Amino acid sequence: MSPYDNPPAAVFGLTERLEPVSPGFDGRNTPPLPPFLFDMDGANPSRRLDQALAWAAEAQQIIAAQNERIAYLETLTMTDELTGLLNRRGFFSHFQRELAHAQRNPAAGGVLIMMDVDAFKVTNDTHGHEAGDAVLRRVGTLLGTLVRRQDVVARLGGDEFAILLTSVEPEPGIERAATLASRLNAQTLTWNGRMLPLTLSAGSCPYGAGDREELVLRRADAAMYAHKGRRNPGRRGHR
């Protein structure tokens, strides 16, 4: 048997020996092992090296393309289709990382803001679901322009949004949350020639080292509904 019938995989930086390609191997996305690896008797070493380098470059390009595709698909699973913001899954992924960072660095932390659109059901019932979708898109666009690059904005579902103001102290963070809500509530949306006001209720809660995700969310949510109750006394607990 020639030593090249099963050449060392060290050619590719591996330690094991190459195994023959199985009959069911799907080679559409990964290049098959090149013939020169298995038929090297009498070969010109320089030519074989050039072939090996060319094959390695091709494999690297395919792997890079596959990694890019995987990253794109992961982005889709974490993006809200209607607004282009993070969805619930994407938000909690970021929030968990923020809490872990705060745990490692006690100086880190921030403020969570929960928001939802007031009387959203009335908008849907009066003007139709397309108008409701337009309201959500408008809120999403405004939120994206009113926060810093390092902040996290998401639509959790329905008319509910969440914002993480990262790397900010509690007092200035809560002040920024109030300013953000005030600026949003000064906006309008034109729909079929009518001016629809954007009104949102908001609640905030600081987070830092030692805080638990569910507790911070519960406190921010309670603050939001307290704000909604003050704004709409006759509609406490209703959206």
ZAMIMI-491497 format. One record per residue (C-alpha): residue number from 1; residue in three letters; x, y, z. Coordinates in Angstrom, 1 decimal, padded with zeros to 4 digits. Each point is the difference from the previous one (the first is absolute). Last residue first. Layout:
<pts>
PT    n  res      c1      c2      c3
PT  NUM  ALA       X       Y       Z
...
</pts>
This chain:
<pts>
PT    n  res      c1      c2      c3
PT  239  ARG  -054.7   048.3   026.7
PT  238  HIS  -001.9  -000.6   003.2
PT  237  GLY   001.2  -000.4   003.6
PT  236  ARG  -001.2   003.5   001.0
PT  235  ARG  -002.4   001.4  -002.6
PT  234  GLY  -001.9   002.6   001.9
PT  233  PRO   003.1   001.6   001.4
PT  232  ASN   001.7   000.3  -003.4
PT  231  ARG   003.3   001.9   000.5
PT  230  ARG   000.4  -001.0   003.6
PT  229  GLY  -001.0  -003.6  -000.8
PT  228  LYS   002.5  -000.1  -002.9
PT  227  HIS   002.8   001.2   002.3
PT  226  ALA  -000.9  -002.7   002.5
PT  225  TYR  -000.1  -002.5  -002.8
PT  224  MET   003.5   001.0  -001.1
PT  223  ALA   001.4  -000.1   003.6
PT  222  ALA  -001.4  -003.5   000.4
PT  221  ASP   001.7  -001.1  -003.3
PT  220  ALA   003.3   001.5   001.2
PT  219  ARG  -000.2  -001.8   003.3
PT  218  ARG  -000.9  -003.3  -001.6
PT  217  LEU   002.7   000.2  -002.6
PT  216  VAL   002.7   000.8   002.7
PT  215  LEU  -001.3  -003.0   002.0
PT  214  GLU   000.0  -002.4  -003.0
PT  213  GLU   003.6   000.9  -001.0
PT  212  ARG   001.5  -000.4   003.5
PT  211  ASP   002.2   002.7   001.4
PT  210  GLY   003.3  -000.8   001.7
PT  209  ALA   002.0   002.6  -001.8
PT  208  GLY  -002.1   002.7  -001.6
PT  207  TYR  -003.5   000.9  -001.2
PT  206  PRO  -002.0   003.2   000.2
PT  205  CYS  -003.8  -000.1  -000.6
PT  204  SER  -002.1   001.9  -002.4
PT  203  GLY  -003.7   000.4  -000.9
PT  202  ALA  -001.6   001.4  -003.1
PT  201  SER  -003.4   000.8  -001.4
PT  200  LEU  -000.3   000.9  -003.6
PT  199  THR  -002.0   002.5  -002.0
PT  198  LEU   000.5   000.6  -003.7
PT  197  PRO  -002.6   002.4  -001.3
PT  196  LEU  -001.8  -001.0  -003.3
PT  195  MET  -000.4   002.8  -002.5
PT  194  ARG  -002.4  -000.9  -002.7
PT  193  GLY   000.6   000.2  -003.7
PT  192  ASN  -000.1  -003.8  -000.5
PT  191  TRP   002.5  -000.4   002.9
PT  190  THR   002.3   002.8   001.2
PT  189  LEU   001.9  -001.0   003.1
PT  188  THR   000.7   002.2   002.9
PT  187  GLN   002.9   000.7   002.4
PT  186  ALA   000.0   001.9   003.3
PT  185  ASN  -000.5  -003.3   002.0
PT  184  LEU   003.3  -001.3  -001.4
PT  183  ARG   001.9   003.0   001.3
PT  182  SER  -001.5  -000.3   003.5
PT  181  ALA   000.8  -003.7   000.1
PT  180  LEU   003.6   000.6  -000.9
PT  179  THR   000.3   002.8   002.6
PT  178  ALA  -001.4  -002.2   002.7
PT  177  ALA   002.4  -002.8  -000.9
PT  176  ARG   002.9   002.5  -000.1
PT  175  GLU  -000.9   001.1   003.6
PT  174  ILE  -000.1  -003.7   001.0
PT  173  GLY   003.5  -000.5  -001.4
PT  172  PRO   001.3   003.2   001.6
PT  171  GLU  -001.1  -001.4   003.4
PT  170  PRO   001.0  -003.7  -000.5
PT  169  GLU   003.5   000.5  -001.4
PT  168  VAL   000.5  -000.9  -003.7
PT  167  SER   002.0  -002.7  -001.8
PT  166  THR  -003.0  -001.3  -002.0
PT  165  LEU  -003.4   001.6  -000.5
PT  164  LEU  -001.9  -003.2  -000.8
PT  163  ILE  -003.3   000.7  -001.8
PT  162  ALA  -003.1  -002.2  -000.1
PT  161  PHE  -003.1   000.3  -002.2
PT  160  GLU  -003.6  -001.3   000.4
PT  159  ASP  -002.7   000.6  -002.7
PT  158  GLY  -000.3  -003.7  -000.9
PT  157  GLY   003.3  -001.7   000.6
PT  156  LEU   003.3   000.7   001.7
PT  155  ARG   001.0   002.7  -002.4
PT  154  ALA   003.7   000.7   000.7
PT  153  VAL   002.5   002.8   000.6
PT  152  VAL   003.5  -000.4   001.5
PT  151  ASP   002.2   002.9   000.7
PT  150  GLN   003.6   000.1  -001.3
PT  149  ARG  -000.8   002.2  -003.0
PT  148  ARG  -001.8   002.6   002.2
PT  147  VAL  -003.8   000.3   000.1
PT  146  LEU  -002.4   002.4  -001.8
PT  145  THR   000.4  -001.2  -003.5
PT  144  GLY  -000.8  -003.6   000.5
PT  143  LEU  -002.8   000.9   002.3
PT  142  LEU  -001.5   002.2  -002.7
PT  141  THR   000.2  -002.8  -002.6
PT  140  GLY  -001.6  -002.6   002.3
PT  139  VAL  -002.8   002.4   001.0
PT  138  ARG  -000.8   000.7  -003.7
PT  137  ARG   000.1  -003.7  -000.8
PT  136  LEU  -002.5  -000.7   002.8
PT  135  VAL  -002.3   002.8  -001.1
PT  134  ALA   000.1  -001.2  -003.6
PT  133  ASP  -000.9  -003.5   001.2
PT  132  GLY  -003.0   001.4   001.9
PT  131  ALA  -001.0   001.9  -003.2
PT  130  GLU   000.2  -003.2  -002.0
PT  129  HIS  -002.1  -001.6   002.8
PT  128  GLY  -003.0   002.2  -000.7
PT  127  HIS  -000.8   003.6   000.8
PT  126  THR  -002.6  -000.2   002.8
PT  125  ASP   000.5  -003.6   001.3
PT  124  ASN   003.8   000.1  -000.4
PT  123  THR   000.4   003.5   001.5
PT  122  VAL  -002.4  -001.0   002.9
PT  121  LYS   002.1  -003.1   000.6
PT  120  PHE   003.1   002.2   000.3
PT  119  ALA  -001.6   002.1   002.7
PT  118  ASP   003.4   000.9   001.4
PT  117  VAL   003.1  -001.4  -001.6
PT  116  ASP   002.3  -002.0   002.2
PT  115  MET   003.3   000.8   001.7
PT  114  MET   002.4  -001.8   002.3
PT  113  ILE   003.3   001.8   000.8
PT  112  LEU   003.0  -001.9   001.5
PT  111  VAL   002.7   002.1   001.5
PT  110  GLY   003.8  -000.6   000.1
PT  109  GLY   002.8  -001.9   001.6
PT  108  ALA   003.7  -000.1   000.1
PT  107  ALA   002.1   001.0   003.1
PT  106  PRO  -000.6  -003.4   001.5
PT  105  ASN   002.0  -001.6  -002.9
PT  104  ARG  -000.4  -003.7  -000.2
PT  103  GLN  -003.6   000.0   001.1
PT  102  ALA  -000.7   003.0  -002.1
PT  101  HIS   001.3  -001.8  -003.0
PT  100  ALA  -002.2  -003.0   000.8
PT   99  LEU  -003.0   002.3   000.3
PT   98  GLU   000.8   001.6  -003.4
PT   97  ARG   000.4  -003.5  -001.6
PT   96  GLN  -003.4  -001.1   001.3
PT   95  PHE  -001.5   003.2  -001.3
PT   94  HIS   001.5  -000.5  -003.5
PT   93  SER  -001.4  -003.5  -000.3
PT   92  PHE  -003.3   001.2   001.5
PT   91  PHE  -000.3   002.6  -002.7
PT   90  GLY   000.8  -002.4  -002.9
PT   89  ARG  -002.6  -002.5   001.2
PT   88  ARG  -002.7   002.7   000.5
PT   87  ASN   000.7   001.5  -003.5
PT   86  LEU   002.8   002.5  -000.8
PT   85  LEU  -001.1   002.9  -002.2
PT   84  GLY  -000.9  -000.3  -003.7
PT   83  THR  -003.5   001.3   000.7
PT   82  LEU  -002.3  -002.6  -001.6
PT   81  GLU   002.4  -002.9  -000.2
PT   80  ASP   001.3   000.1   003.5
PT   79  THR   003.6  -001.2  -000.1
PT   78  MET   001.6  -002.8   002.2
PT   77  THR  -000.7  -003.0  -002.2
PT   76  LEU   000.9   002.0  -003.1
PT   75  THR   003.4   001.0   001.5
PT   74  GLU   000.8  -003.7   000.6
PT   73  LEU  -000.7  -000.7  -003.7
PT   72  TYR   002.4   002.8  -001.1
PT   71  ALA   002.7  -001.3   002.4
PT   70  ILE  -000.4  -003.5  -001.5
PT   69  ARG   000.2   001.3  -003.5
PT   68  GLU   003.2   001.9   000.8
PT   67  ASN   001.5  -003.1   001.6
PT   66  GLN  -000.8  -002.0  -003.2
PT   65  ALA   001.6   002.7  -002.2
PT   64  ALA   003.1   000.0   002.1
PT   63  ILE   000.1  -003.9  -000.1
PT   62  ILE  -000.3   000.1  -003.8
PT   61  GLN   002.8   002.6  -000.3
PT   60  GLN   002.3  -002.0   002.3
PT   59  ALA  -000.6  -003.2  -002.1
PT   58  GLU   001.0   001.9  -003.1
PT   57  ALA   003.2   001.2   001.6
PT   56  ALA   000.8  -003.5   001.2
PT   55  TRP  -000.5  -001.4  -003.5
PT   54  ALA   002.3   002.6  -001.4
PT   53  LEU   002.7  -000.6   002.6
PT   52  ALA  -000.2  -003.8  -000.6
PT   51  GLN   000.3   000.5  -003.7
PT   50  ASP   003.0   002.3   000.4
PT   49  LEU   001.6  -002.6   002.3
PT   48  ARG  -000.6  -002.8  -002.5
PT   47  ARG   001.6   002.1  -002.7
PT   46  SER   003.1   000.6   002.1
PT   45  PRO   000.2  -003.6   001.0
PT   44  ASN  -000.1  -001.2  -003.7
PT   43  ALA  -001.8  -003.3   000.2
PT   42  GLY   001.5  -003.4  -000.6
PT   41  ASP  -002.6  -001.7   002.2
PT   40  MET  -002.4   002.6   001.4
PT   39  ASP  -003.3  -001.5  -000.7
PT   38  PHE  -002.1   000.2   003.2
PT   37  LEU   000.6   003.6   001.0
PT   36  PHE   000.0   001.1  -003.7
PT   35  PRO  -003.6  -001.1  -000.3
PT   34  PRO  -001.3   002.9   002.0
PT   33  LEU  -002.2  -000.7   003.0
PT   32  PRO  -003.5   001.0  -000.9
PT   31  PRO  -000.9   003.7   000.3
PT   30  THR  -002.6   000.8   002.6
PT   29  ASN  -003.4   001.5  -000.8
PT   28  ARG  -001.2  -002.4  -002.7
PT   27  GLY   002.2  -002.9   001.2
PT   26  ASP  -002.7  -001.9   001.8
PT   25  PHE   001.7  -003.2   001.3
PT   24  GLY  -002.2  -003.0  -000.4
PT   23  PRO   002.7  -002.2  -001.6
PT   22  SER   002.4   000.8   003.0
PT   21  VAL   003.1   002.0  -000.8
PT   20  PRO   003.1  -002.0   001.1
PT   19  GLU   001.3   001.0   003.4
PT   18  LEU   002.9   002.4   000.4
PT   17  ARG   002.4  -000.8   002.8
PT   16  GLU  -000.2   001.9   003.3
PT   15  THR   002.1   002.9   001.0
PT   14  LEU  -001.5   002.8  -002.0
PT   13  GLY   001.8   003.1  -001.4
PT   12  PHE  -001.2  -000.6  -003.6
PT   11  VAL   003.0  -001.8  -001.3
PT   10  ALA   000.1  -001.6   003.5
PT    9  ALA  -002.7  -002.2  -001.3
PT    8  PRO   002.6  -002.7  -000.6
PT    7  PRO  -000.4  -001.8  -003.3
PT    6  ASN  -002.2  -003.1  -000.4
PT    5  ASP   001.0  -001.6  -003.3
PT    4  TYR   003.0   002.4   000.0
PT    3  PRO   002.2  -002.3   002.0
PT    2  SER  -000.3  -002.5  -002.9
PT    1  MET  -001.3  -003.4   000.9
</pts>
